[in-house]
Amino acid sequence: MTKLLLVLVCLSGTCGISLAAHVEWLVIDGAIGPVAHKMVGEAIERAERTNAEVLVIEMDTPGGLLSTTRLICKEMLAARTPVVVYVSPSGARAGSAGVFLTLAAHIAVMAPGTNIGAAHPVGLGGIGGGQDSGSVMKDKITNDAAAFARTLAQQHGRNVDWAERAVRESISATEQEALAEGVIDFIAPSRDSLLAGLENRVVKTESGEHTLHTAGAEIRATEKSLRLQILDFIADPNIAYILLLLGVYGLFFELYNPGSVFPGVVGGLSLILALFSLQLLPFSWAGLLLIGLGILLFALEVKIASYGMLSIGGIIALVLGSFMLFDPIEGGMRVGFELIIPAAIITALFFAFVVGMGLRAQRRKVVSGSESLVGEIGILAKVGDHMKLQVHGELWNVDPATNLPVGTRARIAAVHGMSLTVTAAD
């Protein structure tokens, strides 16, 4: 008996292995996207590896990508550790994609002063396309999302009718209404009250039934790694759009003004980051091609006298491409209107000024080297048997075929090595 007690003391203290219950705590504050998916996946894996009592996802989200939401729900349903979604703090919401995550949780909790709902897919139909095809696509996506919400609600015994109406009718509910409707399990104003409310609850997961012991459990917060912080920053439609335009500006500036170096480096880095950001987001090739067409039209306006028609076409293509760059069916992620219009104006001014400045520099008369002599005027002189042209205080050989008399003002027409071809200046 004494040996057994010594072993327990060693395991609990001396050996540094804690037998106390602990809770993994993950905070998601913002849109549901690829970064949120990675965070939830890593948190579930950590909770299972450390034998956590539960994984609590404290959430405040306006919505996000439907495809990413499905992946997160799939991982939550397959988790061996119970997953609790806690809509908190006061003033937080579980909108759109947040509704699906709340329904997918083994236990759903809300803080006072929060709300949930409005899960109807937004922006259906996109830009362009006929009315009929847009209506059909809208019905297909809505029906699919409604069926998904019903399945999640049935999985955990929640209100199936409310879940479907949240998708089809965009209804919302406060925490009290959600509790009365059977959407959530209970209301908790604080972390301690949440852990107390989870105590002795029986939860069924993929690994079987679990009786939770969370009262007074240690909370281990999951911090967002630097890699995920960077991904979270660039996986924003507005940031991706800005990086894309910066990349184009920098490369064009470098091409039309060789030797600048800095704009080329910044442009190359921005373009690479923009391409990486686009692969994290549901972008549209049609939108990307329209943006490219708009930039091409701006560049042609500098070289071709179209009296502004190419610039107008460039602005239209850039604006339409910006609106279509991200798929609105995937959860409403798109470039903000307040960013698109200034970007179109700045792009037009950029090509009018910077590219035009580069072209003017290329057309400017050469001021150094032998080529700079073309067009200069000098006086013909005879030195020995050779005809020379005195220009800039120097004597240059003149083509022997020249039949102009000595003392004539002659203009340099061409330079051939150390010999000049001249014509009469007057």
Solvent accessible surface area in square Angstrom, and as a share of the most:
residue,aa,sasa,rsa
1,M,174,0.78
2,T,95,0.55
3,K,165,0.70
4,L,99,0.49
5,L,93,0.46
6,L,116,0.57
7,V,80,0.46
8,L,81,0.40
9,V,88,0.51
10,C,45,0.27
11,L,67,0.34
12,S,60,0.38
13,G,47,0.46
14,T,114,0.66
15,C,65,0.39
16,G,66,0.63
17,I,96,0.49
18,S,67,0.43
19,L,116,0.58
20,A,71,0.55
21,A,37,0.29
22,H,9,0.04
23,V,0,0.00
24,E,3,0.02
25,W,1,0.00
26,L,1,0.01
27,V,69,0.39
28,I,9,0.05
29,D,113,0.59
30,G,26,0.25
31,A,55,0.43
32,I,0,0.00
33,G,7,0.07
34,P,23,0.15
35,V,7,0.04
36,A,6,0.05
37,H,43,0.19
38,K,80,0.34
39,M,15,0.07
40,V,0,0.00
41,G,21,0.20
42,E,62,0.28
43,A,0,0.00
44,I,15,0.07
45,E,103,0.46
46,R,66,0.24
47,A,0,0.00
48,E,39,0.18
49,R,155,0.57
50,T,47,0.28
51,N,128,0.66
52,A,10,0.08
53,E,43,0.19
54,V,0,0.00
55,L,1,0.00
56,V,0,0.00
57,I,3,0.02
58,E,21,0.09
59,M,1,0.00
60,D,40,0.21
61,T,0,0.00
62,P,63,0.39
63,G,5,0.05
64,G,5,0.05
65,L,5,0.03
66,L,29,0.14
67,S,52,0.33
68,T,10,0.06
69,T,0,0.00
70,R,78,0.28
71,L,87,0.44
72,I,1,0.00
73,C,1,0.01
74,K,144,0.61
75,E,60,0.27
76,M,1,0.00
77,L,44,0.22
78,A,61,0.47
79,A,2,0.02
80,R,133,0.49
81,T,10,0.06
82,P,2,0.01
83,V,1,0.00
84,V,0,0.00
85,V,1,0.00
86,Y,3,0.01
87,V,0,0.00
88,S,10,0.07
89,P,83,0.52
90,S,80,0.51
91,G,65,0.63
92,A,1,0.01
93,R,113,0.41
94,A,0,0.00
95,G,8,0.08
96,S,25,0.16
97,A,3,0.02
98,G,0,0.00
99,V,0,0.00
100,F,4,0.02
101,L,4,0.02
102,T,0,0.00
103,L,1,0.00
104,A,0,0.00
105,A,0,0.00
106,H,17,0.08
107,I,7,0.04
108,A,0,0.00
109,V,0,0.00
110,M,0,0.00
111,A,2,0.02
112,P,51,0.32
113,G,51,0.49
114,T,4,0.02
115,N,59,0.30
116,I,0,0.00
117,G,2,0.02
118,A,46,0.36
119,A,2,0.02
120,H,41,0.18
121,P,12,0.08
122,V,76,0.44
123,G,33,0.32
124,L,32,0.16
125,G,29,0.28
126,G,42,0.40
127,I,84,0.43
128,G,60,0.58
129,G,76,0.73
130,G,48,0.46
131,Q,154,0.68
132,D,114,0.59
133,S,68,0.44
134,G,20,0.19
135,S,49,0.32
136,V,87,0.50
137,M,77,0.34
138,K,94,0.40
139,D,77,0.40
140,K,119,0.51
141,I,37,0.19
142,T,12,0.07
143,N,72,0.37
144,D,71,0.37
145,A,0,0.00
146,A,0,0.00
147,A,38,0.30
148,F,28,0.12
149,A,0,0.00
150,R,74,0.27
151,T,74,0.43
152,L,1,0.00
153,A,0,0.00
154,Q,116,0.52
155,Q,107,0.47
156,H,48,0.22
157,G,71,0.68
158,R,18,0.06
159,N,44,0.22
160,V,44,0.26
161,D,91,0.47
162,W,8,0.03
163,A,0,0.00
164,E,42,0.19
165,R,95,0.35
166,A,0,0.00
167,V,0,0.00
168,R,99,0.36
169,E,104,0.47
170,S,51,0.33
171,I,36,0.18
172,S,63,0.41
173,A,6,0.04
174,T,63,0.36
175,E,18,0.08
176,Q,110,0.49
177,E,90,0.40
178,A,0,0.00
179,L,68,0.34
180,A,93,0.72
181,E,74,0.33
182,G,33,0.32
183,V,1,0.00
184,I,9,0.04
185,D,56,0.29
186,F,27,0.11
187,I,39,0.20
188,A,1,0.01
189,P,92,0.58
190,S,52,0.33
191,R,97,0.35
192,D,111,0.58
193,S,37,0.24
194,L,0,0.00
195,L,6,0.03
196,A,61,0.47
197,G,27,0.26
198,L,0,0.00
199,E,52,0.23
200,N,95,0.49
201,R,85,0.31
202,V,95,0.55
203,V,11,0.06
204,K,152,0.64
205,T,12,0.07
206,E,119,0.54
207,S,63,0.40
208,G,28,0.26
209,E,129,0.58
210,H,58,0.26
211,T,67,0.39
212,L,1,0.00
213,H,94,0.42
214,T,0,0.00
215,A,62,0.48
216,G,83,0.80
217,A,13,0.10
218,E,87,0.39
219,I,55,0.28
220,R,85,0.31
221,A,63,0.49
222,T,25,0.14
223,E,144,0.65
224,K,67,0.28
225,S,53,0.34
226,L,129,0.64
227,R,130,0.47
228,L,5,0.03
229,Q,90,0.40
230,I,90,0.46
231,L,15,0.08
232,D,66,0.34
233,F,129,0.54
234,I,9,0.05
235,A,12,0.09
236,D,51,0.27
237,P,11,0.07
238,N,52,0.27
239,I,39,0.20
240,A,0,0.00
241,Y,1,0.00
242,I,68,0.34
243,L,24,0.12
244,L,11,0.06
245,L,9,0.04
246,L,77,0.38
247,G,0,0.00
248,V,21,0.12
249,Y,32,0.12
250,G,8,0.08
251,L,64,0.32
252,F,47,0.19
253,F,51,0.21
254,E,39,0.18
255,L,127,0.63
256,Y,31,0.12
257,N,27,0.14
258,P,107,0.68
259,G,62,0.60
260,S,42,0.27
261,V,97,0.55
262,F,149,0.62
263,P,29,0.18
264,G,15,0.14
265,V,81,0.46
266,V,54,0.31
267,G,0,0.00
268,G,22,0.21
269,L,109,0.54
270,S,8,0.05
271,L,46,0.23
272,I,115,0.58
273,L,74,0.37
274,A,0,0.00
275,L,98,0.49
276,F,76,0.32
277,S,0,0.00
278,L,3,0.02
279,Q,120,0.53
280,L,29,0.14
281,L,10,0.05
282,P,29,0.18
283,F,53,0.22
284,S,31,0.20
285,W,169,0.59
286,A,49,0.38
287,G,0,0.00
288,L,30,0.15
289,L,123,0.61
290,L,45,0.23
291,I,3,0.02
292,G,39,0.37
293,L,81,0.40
294,G,0,0.00
295,I,11,0.06
296,L,96,0.48
297,L,32,0.16
298,F,3,0.01
299,A,9,0.07
300,L,61,0.30
301,E,41,0.18
302,V,38,0.22
303,K,115,0.49
304,I,90,0.46
305,A,87,0.67
306,S,20,0.13
307,Y,206,0.78
308,G,25,0.24
309,M,130,0.58
310,L,38,0.19
311,S,29,0.19
312,I,93,0.47
313,G,25,0.24
314,G,0,0.00
315,I,66,0.33
316,I,96,0.49
317,A,8,0.06
318,L,0,0.00
319,V,28,0.16
320,L,75,0.37
321,G,0,0.00
322,S,0,0.00
323,F,55,0.23
324,M,45,0.20
325,L,0,0.00
326,F,1,0.00
327,D,48,0.25
328,P,20,0.13
329,I,34,0.17
330,E,37,0.16
331,G,20,0.20
332,G,23,0.22
333,M,22,0.10
334,R,107,0.39
335,V,2,0.01
336,G,15,0.15
337,F,125,0.52
338,E,135,0.61
339,L,44,0.22
340,I,0,0.00
341,I,65,0.33
342,P,58,0.37
343,A,7,0.06
344,A,2,0.02
345,I,96,0.49
346,I,98,0.50
347,T,0,0.00
348,A,22,0.17
349,L,116,0.58
350,F,29,0.12
351,F,2,0.01
352,A,67,0.52
353,F,126,0.53
354,V,14,0.08
355,V,0,0.00
356,G,5,0.05
357,M,66,0.29
358,G,0,0.00
359,L,12,0.06
360,R,132,0.48
361,A,44,0.34
362,Q,113,0.50
363,R,167,0.61
364,R,158,0.58
365,K,117,0.49
366,V,77,0.44
367,V,132,0.76
368,S,77,0.50
369,G,55,0.53
370,S,45,0.29
371,E,109,0.49
372,S,22,0.14
373,L,15,0.07
374,V,63,0.36
375,G,31,0.30
376,E,48,0.22
377,I,61,0.31
378,G,5,0.05
379,I,73,0.37
380,L,1,0.01
381,A,28,0.21
382,K,113,0.48
383,V,69,0.40
384,G,64,0.62
385,D,130,0.68
386,H,122,0.54
387,M,36,0.16
388,K,37,0.16
389,L,0,0.00
390,Q,95,0.42
391,V,6,0.03
392,H,128,0.57
393,G,72,0.69
394,E,87,0.39
395,L,98,0.49
396,W,39,0.14
397,N,63,0.32
398,V,8,0.05
399,D,48,0.25
400,P,129,0.81
401,A,85,0.66
402,T,28,0.17
403,N,137,0.70
404,L,38,0.19
405,P,90,0.56
406,V,85,0.49
407,G,47,0.46
408,T,34,0.20
409,R,112,0.41
410,A,0,0.00
411,R,95,0.35
412,I,1,0.01
413,A,52,0.40
414,A,31,0.24
415,V,33,0.19
416,H,117,0.52
417,G,59,0.56
418,M,139,0.62
419,S,35,0.22
420,L,0,0.00
421,T,43,0.25
422,V,13,0.07
423,T,69,0.40
424,A,52,0.41
425,A,18,0.14
426,D,148,0.77
